[in-house]
Amino acid sequence: MTRTVIIGSRGSVLALRQSNTVAQQLAQTYPQFTFEIQVIKTKGDLVLDQPLADIGDKGLFVKELQHALLDGQVHMAVHSLKDLPTDPAPGLTLAAVSEREDVRDALIARAGSSLEELRPGASLGTSSRRRAAQLRHFRADLSIQDLRGNLDTRLRKLSEGQYDAVVVAAAGVRRLGLEAQITQYLPVEMCLPAPGQGALAVEAREDDLETAEMLTAIDDPSAHRATGAERALLARLQGGCQIPIGAYARERDGRLVLDGMVASISGDRLVRSRIEGPAEDWDALGNRLAERLLEMGAGEILREIWTPVRD
């Protein structure tokens, strides 16, 4: 490998912070290399006038990074793991999953109100159907509105008074050092996070064994297994940004506890369950919980959501 390692990254403040964190971690183990960030714009960054679910295709925030990786423009690409589709990209490998930040969603309210304290009809912004469905299930009286843009843009729209509150991933807020703005961390019992939320994914080319080996230095095996179970559930349910699906796995004494959820868009129907088993069986656990959710009524919910999408 050359002495300079190029890391592909989106150009938002948060994405650059995440990619620089990866670079700093690698530099501690490999001081003989220089790590540089190359910014690559993705479709999700460019199309800002439509809700994410309406744009339609998967990989909105990763495809261009993956193309740059396959073309040899960069040696590795850093993603928020929740943005990475579960379908493997031919020629690429998920070489590292970082130690997880806080997995929860966070409420930031202009008046400092908790979710329970928001007035009926209060406007609450989110870009996620998963969050919106669970919030509607908990507070059907709120006005849930679409909110696009990078994290700094979302916070600016809140401060300008376009929304009474917003719900975003706590991990991003914390990585930017803005946790003082968080009004309330939403408990996972109320709002189950997206599969992979709070973790960073680093992809490399399958044939680039040197880079893949380098990335083992920052891989967290426990996070890799836990997020793998969440993504196995997501893959079995054929989920994407159109579908309100949540999952959260964590290891306890060599065993994996996995929660999963599927909700209707309106939030009036929500099925949720939990499974536990040996951590090394993470893939099977994800698939088994998905099957259980389908039997509990998730299959009907998914068919109703997918029918207009596929038509």
C-alpha positions as CSV (number, residue, x, y, z in Angstrom):
1,M,0.0,0.0,0.0
2,T,1.1,3.6,-0.7
3,R,2.2,5.7,2.3
4,T,-1.0,7.8,1.9
5,V,-4.4,6.2,2.6
6,I,-7.4,7.9,1.1
7,I,-10.7,7.7,3.1
8,G,-13.9,8.4,1.2
9,S,-16.5,10.4,3.1
10,R,-19.6,12.4,2.6
11,G,-19.1,16.2,3.0
12,S,-21.4,17.1,5.9
13,V,-19.9,18.3,9.1
14,L,-21.0,15.1,10.9
15,A,-19.7,12.8,8.1
16,L,-16.3,14.6,8.2
17,R,-16.2,14.3,11.9
18,Q,-16.9,10.6,11.7
19,S,-14.3,10.0,9.0
20,N,-11.7,12.0,10.8
21,T,-12.3,9.9,13.9
22,V,-11.6,6.8,11.9
23,A,-8.5,8.4,10.5
24,Q,-7.2,9.3,13.9
25,Q,-7.9,5.8,15.3
26,L,-6.0,4.2,12.4
27,A,-3.1,6.7,12.7
28,Q,-2.6,5.6,16.3
29,T,-2.0,2.0,15.2
30,Y,-0.3,2.8,11.9
31,P,1.8,6.0,12.4
32,Q,3.8,5.2,9.2
33,F,0.8,6.1,7.0
34,T,-0.8,9.4,6.2
35,F,-4.6,9.4,6.2
36,E,-6.4,11.8,4.0
37,I,-10.2,12.5,3.5
38,Q,-11.7,12.7,0.1
39,V,-15.2,14.2,0.0
40,I,-17.7,12.5,-2.4
41,K,-21.3,13.8,-2.8
42,T,-24.1,11.2,-2.7
43,K,-27.6,11.3,-4.1
44,G,-29.0,11.7,-0.6
45,D,-26.9,14.8,-0.2
46,L,-28.1,16.4,-3.5
47,V,-31.8,15.6,-3.5
48,L,-33.2,17.6,-0.6
49,D,-36.6,18.6,-1.8
50,Q,-38.2,15.1,-1.3
51,P,-38.8,12.9,1.7
52,L,-36.2,10.1,1.8
53,A,-39.0,7.5,1.5
54,D,-40.2,9.1,-1.7
55,I,-36.8,9.1,-3.5
56,G,-37.2,5.3,-3.6
57,D,-33.8,3.6,-4.1
58,K,-31.6,2.1,-1.4
59,G,-28.1,3.3,-0.7
60,L,-28.9,7.0,-1.1
61,F,-26.0,8.0,1.1
62,V,-23.5,5.3,0.1
63,K,-23.6,4.4,-3.6
64,E,-21.3,7.1,-4.9
65,L,-18.8,6.3,-2.1
66,Q,-18.9,2.6,-3.1
67,H,-18.3,3.5,-6.8
68,A,-15.3,5.6,-5.8
69,L,-14.0,2.6,-3.8
70,L,-14.5,0.1,-6.6
71,D,-12.8,2.6,-9.1
72,G,-9.8,2.9,-6.8
73,Q,-10.3,6.6,-6.0
74,V,-10.2,5.8,-2.3
75,H,-8.9,2.9,-0.2
76,M,-11.8,2.8,2.2
77,A,-15.2,4.4,2.7
78,V,-16.8,5.5,6.0
79,H,-20.6,5.3,6.4
80,S,-23.1,5.6,9.1
81,L,-24.0,1.9,9.4
82,K,-27.7,2.5,9.4
83,D,-27.3,4.0,5.9
84,L,-25.6,0.9,4.5
85,P,-28.0,-1.4,2.6
86,T,-28.1,-5.0,3.7
87,D,-27.6,-6.3,0.2
88,P,-23.8,-6.9,-0.2
89,A,-22.1,-4.7,-2.8
90,P,-20.2,-7.0,-5.2
91,G,-16.5,-6.6,-4.8
92,L,-16.7,-4.8,-1.4
93,T,-16.6,-6.0,2.2
94,L,-17.7,-4.6,5.5
95,A,-14.2,-4.6,7.0
96,A,-14.9,-2.8,10.3
97,V,-17.8,-1.8,12.6
98,S,-16.9,0.8,15.1
99,E,-17.5,0.8,18.8
100,R,-21.1,2.1,19.2
101,E,-22.1,5.5,20.3
102,D,-25.5,6.0,22.0
103,V,-28.0,4.1,20.0
104,R,-31.1,6.1,21.1
105,D,-33.1,8.7,19.3
106,A,-33.0,12.2,20.9
107,L,-35.7,14.9,21.2
108,I,-34.6,18.5,20.8
109,A,-37.4,20.9,21.7
110,R,-37.3,24.7,21.4
111,A,-39.2,25.1,24.7
112,G,-37.2,22.4,26.4
113,S,-40.3,20.2,26.7
114,S,-40.1,16.4,26.9
115,L,-42.1,14.3,24.4
116,E,-44.8,13.9,27.0
117,E,-45.0,17.6,27.7
118,L,-45.3,18.8,24.0
119,R,-48.7,20.5,23.5
120,P,-51.3,18.7,21.4
121,G,-50.7,19.6,17.7
122,A,-47.1,20.5,18.2
123,S,-45.0,20.2,15.1
124,L,-42.3,17.5,15.3
125,G,-39.8,17.1,12.5
126,T,-38.1,13.9,11.5
127,S,-36.8,12.4,8.2
128,S,-37.4,8.8,9.4
129,R,-40.6,6.8,8.9
130,R,-39.5,4.5,11.7
131,R,-39.3,7.4,14.1
132,A,-42.5,8.9,12.8
133,A,-44.5,5.7,13.2
134,Q,-43.4,5.1,16.7
135,L,-43.9,8.7,17.7
136,R,-47.5,8.6,16.3
137,H,-48.1,5.4,18.2
138,F,-47.0,7.1,21.4
139,R,-48.5,10.6,20.7
140,A,-51.1,10.5,17.9
141,D,-52.0,14.1,18.7
142,L,-48.7,15.5,17.4
143,S,-48.1,16.9,13.9
144,I,-45.3,14.8,12.6
145,Q,-43.6,16.6,9.6
146,D,-40.9,15.6,7.2
147,L,-37.5,17.2,7.9
148,R,-34.6,16.9,5.5
149,G,-31.0,18.1,5.6
150,N,-27.8,17.4,7.4
151,L,-27.9,17.5,11.2
152,D,-26.7,21.1,11.4
153,T,-29.4,22.1,8.9
154,R,-32.1,20.3,10.9
155,L,-31.0,22.1,14.1
156,R,-31.0,25.4,12.3
157,K,-34.6,24.9,11.0
158,L,-35.6,24.1,14.6
159,S,-34.0,27.3,15.9
160,E,-35.7,29.3,13.2
161,G,-39.1,28.2,14.5
162,Q,-40.0,25.9,11.6
163,Y,-40.7,23.1,14.1
164,D,-41.5,22.9,17.8
165,A,-39.2,19.9,18.2
166,V,-37.1,17.5,16.1
167,V,-36.1,13.9,16.7
168,V,-32.6,12.9,15.5
169,A,-30.1,10.2,16.3
170,A,-28.4,10.9,19.6
171,A,-25.1,9.6,18.2
172,G,-24.7,12.3,15.6
173,V,-25.5,15.1,18.1
174,R,-23.0,13.7,20.6
175,R,-20.3,13.2,17.9
176,L,-20.6,17.0,17.1
177,G,-20.4,17.8,20.8
178,L,-23.9,19.3,20.9
179,E,-25.4,16.9,23.5
180,A,-26.3,19.9,25.7
181,Q,-29.0,20.7,23.2
182,I,-30.7,17.3,23.7
183,T,-34.0,17.8,25.7
184,Q,-34.7,14.1,26.1
185,Y,-33.1,10.8,25.2
186,L,-36.0,8.6,24.0
187,P,-35.9,5.2,25.7
188,V,-35.6,2.2,23.4
189,E,-38.8,0.9,25.0
190,M,-40.6,3.8,23.4
191,C,-38.6,4.3,20.2
192,L,-36.6,1.4,18.9
193,P,-33.6,2.7,16.9
194,A,-32.7,1.9,13.3
195,P,-30.7,-1.2,12.6
196,G,-27.0,-0.2,13.0
197,Q,-27.8,3.2,14.6
198,G,-24.8,4.6,16.5
199,A,-22.2,2.6,14.7
200,L,-19.8,3.5,11.8
201,A,-19.2,1.1,9.0
202,V,-15.9,1.1,7.0
203,E,-16.0,-0.7,3.6
204,A,-12.9,-1.9,1.6
205,R,-12.4,-3.8,-1.6
206,E,-12.5,-7.5,-1.2
207,D,-9.3,-7.9,-3.2
208,D,-7.5,-5.2,-1.0
209,L,-6.4,-7.5,1.7
210,E,-3.9,-5.0,3.2
211,T,-6.6,-2.4,3.8
212,A,-9.0,-5.0,5.2
213,E,-6.3,-6.2,7.6
214,M,-5.5,-2.6,8.6
215,L,-9.2,-2.1,9.5
216,T,-9.3,-5.0,12.0
217,A,-7.5,-2.5,14.3
218,I,-10.7,-0.5,14.7
219,D,-13.3,-3.2,14.4
220,D,-15.4,-3.9,17.5
221,P,-16.4,-7.6,17.4
222,S,-19.3,-7.1,19.9
223,A,-20.8,-4.2,17.9
224,H,-20.2,-6.2,14.6
225,R,-22.2,-9.1,15.9
226,A,-25.0,-7.0,17.5
227,T,-25.5,-4.9,14.4
228,G,-25.2,-8.0,12.2
229,A,-28.2,-9.4,14.0
230,E,-30.1,-6.2,13.5
231,R,-29.2,-6.1,9.8
232,A,-30.1,-9.8,9.4
233,L,-33.6,-9.0,10.7
234,L,-33.9,-6.0,8.4
235,A,-32.7,-8.1,5.4
236,R,-35.3,-10.9,6.1
237,L,-38.1,-8.3,6.3
238,Q,-36.8,-6.6,3.1
239,G,-36.7,-3.3,4.8
240,G,-35.6,0.1,3.6
241,C,-36.3,3.7,4.3
242,Q,-39.9,3.2,3.2
243,I,-40.6,0.7,6.0
244,P,-40.9,1.6,9.8
245,I,-38.6,-1.1,11.2
246,G,-36.5,-0.9,14.3
247,A,-34.0,-3.2,15.9
248,Y,-31.6,-3.1,18.8
249,A,-29.2,-5.9,19.9
250,R,-26.7,-6.0,22.8
251,E,-24.5,-8.6,24.3
252,R,-24.8,-9.8,27.9
253,D,-22.3,-12.4,29.2
254,G,-21.8,-14.0,25.7
255,R,-25.5,-13.9,24.9
256,L,-27.3,-11.6,22.5
257,V,-30.6,-9.9,23.3
258,L,-32.4,-8.6,20.2
259,D,-35.5,-6.4,20.1
260,G,-37.4,-5.9,16.8
261,M,-40.3,-3.8,15.7
262,V,-42.5,-3.3,12.6
263,A,-45.1,-0.5,12.5
264,S,-47.7,0.8,10.0
265,I,-47.0,4.2,8.5
266,S,-49.8,5.7,10.6
267,G,-48.4,4.1,13.8
268,D,-51.8,2.7,14.7
269,R,-50.4,-0.8,14.4
270,L,-47.1,-1.9,15.9
271,V,-45.7,-5.4,16.5
272,R,-42.7,-5.9,18.7
273,S,-40.8,-8.8,20.2
274,R,-37.5,-10.0,21.7
275,I,-35.3,-13.0,21.3
276,E,-32.1,-14.1,23.1
277,G,-29.4,-16.6,22.3
278,P,-25.7,-17.2,21.9
279,A,-23.9,-14.2,20.5
280,E,-22.1,-16.3,17.9
281,D,-25.6,-17.1,16.4
282,W,-26.3,-13.5,15.6
283,D,-27.4,-14.2,12.0
284,A,-29.8,-16.9,13.0
285,L,-31.2,-14.8,15.8
286,G,-32.0,-11.9,13.5
287,N,-33.8,-14.2,11.0
288,R,-35.7,-16.0,13.8
289,L,-37.0,-12.8,15.3
290,A,-38.0,-11.5,11.8
291,E,-40.0,-14.7,11.3
292,R,-41.7,-14.2,14.7
293,L,-42.6,-10.6,13.8
294,L,-44.1,-11.8,10.5
295,E,-46.2,-14.3,12.3
296,M,-47.4,-11.6,14.8
297,G,-48.8,-9.5,12.0
298,A,-45.8,-7.7,10.5
299,G,-46.3,-9.6,7.2
300,E,-49.7,-7.9,6.7
301,I,-48.3,-4.5,7.6
302,L,-45.4,-4.9,5.2
303,R,-47.7,-6.0,2.3
304,E,-49.9,-2.9,2.8
305,I,-46.8,-0.7,2.7
306,W,-45.1,-2.4,-0.2
307,T,-48.2,-2.6,-2.5
308,P,-48.3,1.1,-3.4
309,V,-44.5,1.3,-3.5
310,R,-44.3,-1.5,-6.0
311,D,-47.3,-0.5,-8.1
